[in-house]
């Protein structure tokens, strides 16, 4: 069970789901107001369109890949009307679920773009590192023993992780 959760979390991270959730939380905290009745933070339904635009703006800045268009105004207006019939506010979890519903079609492309960047850059880095290591007299023998495909795999994995670190810090 623990391994399944671990790999599930890693898969979500690779696709960018955790970044989207973090962005949603940040936008919610910025726009939500505290309800005096139950001391809970809630987002006014009239702010949903602004929140959606802020989330998509942050996603486009942080995640690798092509520009992701926010849902059209008609789709957002329909959601606003649906929430308005039920209540005038939405919770943080509801905002997360709504954004994930809209973003889910773009998330596989995030993973593909991260992998493409890593796979295209790794061979150049592997060969460059090996050539640089050959120029250092004390490392020459050790560098010759390390197979270039192994370096390629190490650099690919490192580049995938570095892209996650870069997105997480912004």
Buried (B, 14 or more C-beta within 10 A) or exposed (E): EEEEEEEEEEEBBBBBBBBBBBBBEEBBEEBBEEEEEEEEBBBBBEBBBBBBEBBBBBBBEBBBBEEBEBBEEEEBEEBBEEBEEEEEBBBBEBBBEBBBEBBEEBBEBBBEBBBEBBBEEBBEBBBEBBEEBEEEEEEEEEBEEBEEEEBBEBBBEEBBBEBBEEBEEE
